[in-house]
Amino acid sequence: MNAEYEDKAKDMVREAMKAQGVTVDQLTERLKAIGVDMSSGGVANKISRGGFSSAFMLQCMEAMGLEIKPLEK
């Protein structure tokens, strides 16, 4: 069951990267700028596996200048 959601998370990050025209190397540099120190290979592996934390996903979105807002209740 988790695999389905891991795939969705992976697709969200990949689609955001594509829409922003951001490569893995560029995302890595942007992540470093907000204090997330990882190698390009580490970032690529996390994204390809899809089993990353919600915090990493939010960090990626912030690094790409995308804002994810909480749903209104």
Helices and strands as residue ranges (DSSP letters): H 2-20, H 24-33, H 40-49, H 54-63
